[in-house]
Amino acid sequence: MPWDAASGVCAYSITLTPGSFQMPDTTPEMTDNWYNTPQLAPGNWYFGIRSVDRSGRWSTPTYVGPIIITAPGPSDLVVETP
């Protein structure tokens, strides 16, 4: 079921790539209005998304990035407040 019945959007194609933007293809990967990423390695990541309506028309892609993922801190890190 599309999450946005008023607009006719019924699915999305996404990309999440390290280093640079990549155009989302025309294969729907998701139909929900949320996305959980896999665990990402430290570095710069780029997100692309495009939607398709019930008539099969794809939108222009939209991009966000870089999304900077940092390495976790040391396990023995102690944060003290004054």
Beta strands, then each sheet from edge to edge (+ up, - down):
strand 1: 9-18
strand 2: 43-53
strand 3: 62-69
sheet 1: 1+ 2- 3+
end
